[in-house]
Amino acid sequence: MRILIVHSRYRSGAASGENQVVSDEVRLLQEAGHDVAVLDPAPEDERGLQLLRAAKDVVWSSRSARDIRKLLRIHSPDVVHYHNVLTGLSPTVLRAALHEKVPAVMTLHNYRLMCLPGTFLRAGHPCELCSGKVPWPGVRFSCYRGSKGASGVLAASLVLHRRIGSFEAIDRYLAVSDFLRSKHIEGGVRPDRIEVKPNFSWRVPKAQEVGDYFLFLGRLAPEKGVDTLMEAWAGLSEIKLVVAGDGPSHQDLRQKAPSSVEFLGTINHDEVGSLLAGARALLVPSIWYEGAPRSILEAYSAGVPVLASRIGALPEVVDDNVSGHLVAPGDAGAWREAVVKMGDSALVRQLGAGASSLYESLYTPEQGLSRLERVYEEVIAEHN
């Protein structure tokens, strides 16, 4: 098949799980022999006049529309696969596929089509005020980057493109979890237009021994709940926590961290396997409605159990008492207890075996490829 992948890359670069998922799927399809073209602009430095131009382009980007139409005519894809179209692109790129009569799918990694920051989180708590509505509450509370102006621009883009039918270009939405699918249906997406397609993970070497540290792997931002770990570790001075990643909360977390916490900063993706090989468990303490963190799938591939918050789609991915444990989000005491419980090496081995089994049954590259190919073939047939 000839496939065009469209994705506006996030500023966080390698720290963005969504950026990595897109790169992985491109590689997966190319290695399977498909002809893949990619439009994935990086965000520009938005200052002065560039800031005004960027704001206009979020609402209506003629440049992005021209770029994708050119690619559509040169590459002649059988299908277009959209990921993030805000804010480096704009929903005008959806209209291009509609105009050229090319079947289109879109992966829903988060809640950006209903919530300005895409997290359904405000002031540290779940918030769904904008679900299924005009997102003016998000503007009133400056939900996008803490700015009323930026929030207003993004809200205007969503409202305009809903009203003129730009999102009707999508033949099939692909939600990365059932929880995320249900939230989009509550927000107005027809159930017959959206299905669940889990992420996959490349295989990494299996952990040979029970690890001697706990691992957080991801972006350091408030919604990730790493501050809960800092509180929990205040009473865990003999247990090591390794934090791999960077983000806006990095310095604040360093100041709160006890001596038993080590910060690695940004790591290369090829270092993930070796980090997991020495980990006793992966920790996912998020306080927002996570979609399906790929770090969990990587841990499963390594046979490493996962402790995760009981929120969003995490209970779908982490089978409690089988591949790990679920913990109350934001409850430092509960996290401390869960970590101490993992001091039992026999339990760690048991949960690690469950994690490995879950990976082989659901999240391998072969299954990821099969799901993508099936969806593409279906929407092409339906479109024709």
C-alpha positions as CSV (number, residue, x, y, z in Angstrom):
1,M,0.0,0.0,0.0
2,R,0.9,3.6,-0.5
3,I,0.4,5.5,2.8
4,L,0.8,9.1,3.8
5,I,1.4,9.8,7.5
6,V,0.6,13.3,8.8
7,H,1.7,14.4,12.3
8,S,2.5,17.8,13.9
9,R,5.4,16.9,16.1
10,Y,5.4,18.0,19.8
11,R,8.0,20.4,21.2
12,S,9.0,17.8,23.7
13,G,10.7,15.8,20.9
14,A,11.9,12.3,22.0
15,A,10.2,12.8,25.4
16,S,6.8,12.7,23.6
17,G,5.3,9.2,23.6
18,E,3.1,10.2,20.7
19,N,6.1,11.3,18.6
20,Q,7.7,8.0,19.2
21,V,4.5,6.0,18.4
22,V,4.3,7.8,15.0
23,S,8.0,7.1,14.3
24,D,7.5,3.4,15.3
25,E,4.5,3.0,13.0
26,V,6.3,4.5,10.1
27,R,9.2,2.1,10.6
28,L,6.8,-0.8,11.1
29,L,5.0,-0.1,7.8
30,Q,8.2,0.5,5.8
31,E,9.8,-2.7,7.1
32,A,6.7,-4.6,5.9
33,G,7.3,-3.2,2.4
34,H,4.7,-0.5,2.3
35,D,5.5,2.8,0.5
36,V,5.2,5.5,3.2
37,A,5.5,9.2,2.8
38,V,5.6,11.5,5.9
39,L,4.5,15.1,6.6
40,D,5.7,15.8,10.2
41,P,6.6,19.4,10.7
42,A,8.4,20.4,13.9
43,P,7.0,23.4,15.8
44,E,8.6,26.7,14.9
45,D,10.0,29.3,17.3
46,E,7.0,31.5,17.9
47,R,8.1,35.0,18.6
48,G,7.0,38.4,17.4
49,L,5.5,38.4,14.0
50,Q,6.0,34.6,13.8
51,L,3.7,34.3,16.8
52,L,0.9,36.1,14.9
53,R,1.5,33.9,11.9
54,A,1.5,30.8,14.0
55,A,-1.8,31.8,15.6
56,K,-3.4,32.4,12.2
57,D,-2.1,29.0,11.0
58,V,-3.6,27.1,13.9
59,V,-7.1,28.3,12.7
60,W,-6.5,28.1,9.0
61,S,-3.2,27.2,7.4
62,S,-3.2,27.6,3.7
63,R,0.5,26.6,3.6
64,S,-0.2,23.2,5.3
65,A,-3.1,22.6,3.0
66,R,-0.8,23.3,0.0
67,D,1.9,21.0,1.4
68,I,-0.4,18.1,1.9
69,R,-2.1,18.5,-1.5
70,K,1.3,18.5,-3.2
71,L,2.2,15.3,-1.4
72,L,-1.2,13.7,-2.2
73,R,-0.7,14.4,-5.9
74,I,3.0,13.3,-5.9
75,H,2.7,10.2,-3.7
76,S,-0.9,9.2,-4.7
77,P,-1.5,7.4,-1.4
78,D,-4.2,4.7,-1.0
79,V,-4.8,6.1,2.5
80,V,-3.9,9.1,4.7
81,H,-3.2,8.4,8.4
82,Y,-3.4,11.5,10.6
83,H,-2.2,11.8,14.1
84,N,-1.8,15.2,15.7
85,V,-3.0,18.1,13.5
86,L,-2.7,20.8,16.1
87,T,-0.8,23.1,16.5
88,G,2.0,22.9,13.9
89,L,-0.5,22.1,11.2
90,S,-4.2,22.9,11.3
91,P,-7.4,20.9,10.5
92,T,-7.2,22.3,7.0
93,V,-5.0,19.3,6.2
94,L,-8.0,17.1,6.8
95,R,-9.9,19.0,4.1
96,A,-7.2,18.3,1.6
97,A,-7.8,14.5,1.9
98,L,-11.5,15.2,1.5
99,H,-10.9,17.3,-1.6
100,E,-8.6,14.7,-3.2
101,K,-11.1,11.9,-2.3
102,V,-8.5,9.9,-0.4
103,P,-9.6,7.6,2.5
104,A,-8.4,8.9,5.9
105,V,-8.0,7.5,9.4
106,M,-6.9,9.4,12.5
107,T,-5.4,8.0,15.7
108,L,-6.7,9.6,18.9
109,H,-3.8,9.5,21.4
110,N,-5.4,12.0,23.8
111,Y,-8.5,14.3,24.1
112,R,-7.2,17.3,22.0
113,L,-10.4,17.4,19.8
114,M,-12.5,18.0,23.0
115,C,-10.1,19.6,25.5
116,L,-7.6,22.4,24.7
117,P,-4.6,20.9,26.5
118,G,-5.8,17.4,25.5
119,T,-5.7,16.0,29.1
120,F,-9.1,16.5,30.7
121,L,-7.2,17.9,33.6
122,R,-7.4,21.3,35.3
123,A,-5.9,22.5,38.6
124,G,-4.7,18.9,39.3
125,H,-8.1,17.3,38.9
126,P,-10.1,15.7,36.1
127,C,-12.2,18.2,34.2
128,E,-14.6,17.5,31.4
129,L,-16.3,20.9,31.1
130,C,-15.6,21.2,27.4
131,S,-16.6,17.7,26.4
132,G,-19.2,17.8,23.7
133,K,-19.5,21.6,23.9
134,V,-17.9,24.7,22.5
135,P,-14.6,24.8,24.5
136,W,-15.0,28.3,25.9
137,P,-14.5,27.1,29.6
138,G,-11.0,26.2,28.4
139,V,-10.4,29.8,27.3
140,R,-11.9,31.2,30.5
141,F,-9.4,29.1,32.6
142,S,-6.5,29.6,30.2
143,C,-6.1,25.9,29.9
144,Y,-3.7,25.8,26.9
145,R,-0.2,26.9,28.0
146,G,-1.7,29.1,30.8
147,S,-2.7,31.7,28.2
148,K,-6.1,33.0,27.3
149,G,-4.9,34.1,23.9
150,A,-3.4,30.8,23.0
151,S,-6.5,29.0,24.4
152,G,-8.8,31.3,22.4
153,V,-6.9,30.6,19.1
154,L,-7.1,26.8,19.6
155,A,-10.7,27.0,20.6
156,A,-11.5,29.1,17.5
157,S,-9.8,26.5,15.3
158,L,-11.8,23.6,16.8
159,V,-15.1,25.4,16.6
160,L,-14.6,26.6,13.0
161,H,-13.6,23.2,11.7
162,R,-16.4,21.4,13.5
163,R,-18.9,23.7,11.9
164,I,-17.5,23.5,8.4
165,G,-17.2,19.7,8.5
166,S,-13.4,19.3,8.3
167,F,-13.5,16.3,10.6
168,E,-15.9,14.6,8.3
169,A,-12.9,13.8,6.2
170,I,-12.0,11.0,8.7
171,D,-13.4,7.6,7.6
172,R,-12.2,5.9,10.8
173,Y,-11.0,7.1,14.2
174,L,-8.5,4.8,16.0
175,A,-8.6,5.2,19.8
176,V,-5.6,3.8,21.6
177,S,-7.8,2.5,24.4
178,D,-11.4,1.7,25.1
179,F,-11.6,4.4,27.8
180,L,-10.4,7.0,25.3
181,R,-13.0,5.7,22.7
182,S,-15.8,6.0,25.3
183,K,-14.9,9.6,26.1
184,H,-14.9,10.5,22.4
185,I,-18.3,8.9,22.0
186,E,-19.6,10.9,25.0
187,G,-18.1,14.0,23.2
188,G,-20.1,13.4,20.0
189,V,-18.2,10.9,17.8
190,R,-20.5,8.3,16.3
191,P,-19.7,4.8,17.7
192,D,-19.5,3.3,14.2
193,R,-16.7,5.8,13.2
194,I,-14.3,4.9,16.1
195,E,-12.6,1.7,17.1
196,V,-9.9,0.7,19.5
197,K,-6.4,0.1,18.1
198,P,-3.8,-0.4,20.9
199,N,-0.2,0.7,20.5
200,F,2.6,-1.8,20.1
201,S,6.1,-2.0,21.3
202,W,9.3,-3.3,19.8
203,R,10.8,-6.3,21.6
204,V,13.5,-5.5,24.1
205,P,15.8,-8.0,25.9
206,K,14.1,-9.8,28.8
207,A,15.2,-8.9,32.3
208,Q,17.2,-11.8,33.6
209,E,17.1,-10.9,37.3
210,V,14.8,-9.0,39.7
211,G,16.0,-5.4,39.4
212,D,17.3,-3.3,42.2
213,Y,15.6,0.0,41.5
214,F,12.2,1.4,40.5
215,L,11.9,3.4,37.3
216,F,9.9,6.3,36.0
217,L,10.2,6.8,32.3
218,G,8.5,9.7,30.6
219,R,7.9,13.4,30.4
220,L,8.2,15.4,33.7
221,A,5.0,17.4,33.7
222,P,2.3,17.9,36.4
223,E,-0.2,15.5,34.9
224,K,2.4,12.7,35.1
225,G,2.1,12.7,38.9
226,V,5.8,12.3,39.6
227,D,5.5,14.7,42.6
228,T,3.4,12.0,44.2
229,L,6.5,9.7,43.9
230,M,8.7,12.4,45.5
231,E,6.3,12.5,48.5
232,A,6.2,8.7,48.7
233,W,10.0,8.4,48.6
234,A,10.4,10.7,51.5
235,G,9.9,7.6,53.6
236,L,11.8,5.2,51.3
237,S,15.4,6.2,51.8
238,E,16.7,2.7,51.3
239,I,15.0,2.1,48.0
240,K,16.3,3.6,44.8
241,L,14.1,5.5,42.3
242,V,15.5,6.3,38.8
243,V,13.7,9.1,36.9
244,A,14.4,9.2,33.2
245,G,13.0,12.1,31.2
246,D,12.7,15.8,31.1
247,G,10.0,18.5,31.1
248,P,8.7,21.6,32.7
249,S,8.5,20.0,36.2
250,H,12.2,18.9,36.2
251,Q,13.7,21.5,38.5
252,D,10.8,21.5,40.9
253,L,11.0,17.7,41.3
254,R,14.7,17.8,41.8
255,Q,14.2,20.2,44.7
256,K,11.7,17.9,46.3
257,A,13.6,14.7,45.8
258,P,15.3,12.8,48.6
259,S,18.8,11.4,48.1
260,S,17.5,8.0,47.0
261,V,16.1,9.5,43.8
262,E,18.4,9.7,40.7
263,F,17.5,12.0,37.7
264,L,19.0,11.0,34.4
265,G,17.4,13.7,32.3
266,T,16.6,13.0,28.6
267,I,17.8,9.6,27.4
268,N,18.1,8.1,23.9
269,H,15.3,5.7,23.1
270,D,17.9,2.9,22.5
271,E,18.8,3.2,26.3
272,V,15.3,2.2,27.4
273,G,15.9,-1.5,27.1
274,S,19.0,-1.5,29.4
275,L,17.2,0.7,31.9
276,L,14.2,-1.7,32.1
277,A,16.5,-4.7,32.4
278,G,17.7,-3.4,35.7
279,A,14.3,-2.2,37.0
280,R,12.3,-3.9,39.7
281,A,9.1,-2.3,38.4
282,L,8.0,0.6,36.1
283,L,6.0,3.4,37.9
284,V,3.2,5.3,36.1
285,P,1.7,7.6,38.8
286,S,-0.3,9.8,36.4
287,I,-3.2,11.9,37.6
288,W,-4.8,12.5,34.2
289,Y,-6.9,10.2,32.0
290,E,-3.9,8.4,30.4
291,G,-4.6,6.9,27.0
292,A,-2.1,4.0,26.8
293,P,1.5,4.9,27.7
294,R,3.9,3.0,25.4
295,S,6.4,2.8,28.4
296,I,4.1,0.2,29.9
297,L,4.3,-1.9,26.7
298,E,8.1,-1.6,26.7
299,A,8.2,-2.8,30.3
300,Y,5.9,-5.8,29.5
301,S,8.3,-6.7,26.6
302,A,11.1,-6.8,29.1
303,G,9.1,-8.9,31.5
304,V,9.0,-6.0,34.1
305,P,5.8,-5.4,36.2
306,V,4.1,-2.1,36.4
307,L,2.7,0.0,39.2
308,A,0.1,2.4,37.7
309,S,-2.6,4.8,38.9
310,R,-6.1,3.6,38.8
311,I,-7.3,6.2,36.4
312,G,-8.2,6.6,32.7
313,A,-7.2,3.7,30.5
314,L,-4.5,2.4,32.9
315,P,-6.7,-0.3,34.4
316,E,-7.2,-1.6,30.9
317,V,-3.5,-1.9,30.3
318,V,-2.3,-3.0,33.7
319,D,-4.0,-6.2,34.9
320,D,-4.1,-5.8,38.7
321,N,-2.3,-8.7,40.4
322,V,-1.4,-10.2,37.1
323,S,1.0,-7.8,35.3
324,G,1.4,-5.3,38.1
325,H,-0.6,-3.4,40.7
326,L,-3.1,-0.4,40.5
327,V,-2.7,2.4,43.0
328,A,-4.8,5.4,44.0
329,P,-3.7,8.4,42.0
330,G,-2.1,11.2,44.0
331,D,-2.0,9.1,47.2
332,A,1.6,9.1,48.4
333,G,0.9,6.7,51.2
334,A,-0.7,4.2,48.9
335,W,2.3,4.4,46.5
336,R,4.7,3.9,49.3
337,E,2.9,0.8,50.4
338,A,2.8,-0.6,46.8
339,V,6.5,0.0,46.4
340,V,7.3,-1.7,49.7
341,K,5.1,-4.7,48.7
342,M,7.3,-5.1,45.6
343,G,10.2,-5.9,48.0
344,D,9.0,-9.5,47.7
345,S,11.2,-10.9,44.8
346,A,8.9,-13.9,44.3
347,L,6.0,-11.5,43.7
348,V,8.1,-9.4,41.2
349,R,8.9,-12.6,39.2
350,Q,5.3,-13.6,39.2
351,L,4.0,-10.3,38.0
352,G,6.9,-10.0,35.5
353,A,5.8,-13.3,33.9
354,G,2.3,-12.0,33.7
355,A,3.6,-8.8,32.0
356,S,5.5,-10.8,29.5
357,S,2.5,-13.0,28.7
358,L,0.3,-9.9,28.2
359,Y,2.8,-8.4,25.8
360,E,2.9,-11.5,23.6
361,S,-0.8,-11.8,23.5
362,L,-1.6,-8.1,22.7
363,Y,1.3,-5.7,22.0
364,T,3.8,-7.2,19.6
365,P,5.0,-5.6,16.3
366,E,3.3,-8.3,14.4
367,Q,-0.1,-7.5,16.0
368,G,0.5,-3.8,15.5
369,L,1.1,-4.3,11.8
370,S,-1.9,-6.6,11.4
371,R,-4.2,-4.1,13.0
372,L,-3.0,-1.2,10.8
373,E,-3.2,-3.1,7.6
374,R,-6.7,-4.4,8.4
375,V,-8.0,-0.8,9.1
376,Y,-6.4,0.6,6.0
377,E,-7.8,-2.2,3.8
378,E,-11.3,-1.7,5.3
379,V,-11.4,2.1,4.8
380,I,-10.1,1.8,1.3
381,A,-12.8,-0.8,0.4
382,E,-15.5,1.3,2.1
383,H,-14.3,4.5,0.3
384,N,-14.3,2.8,-3.1
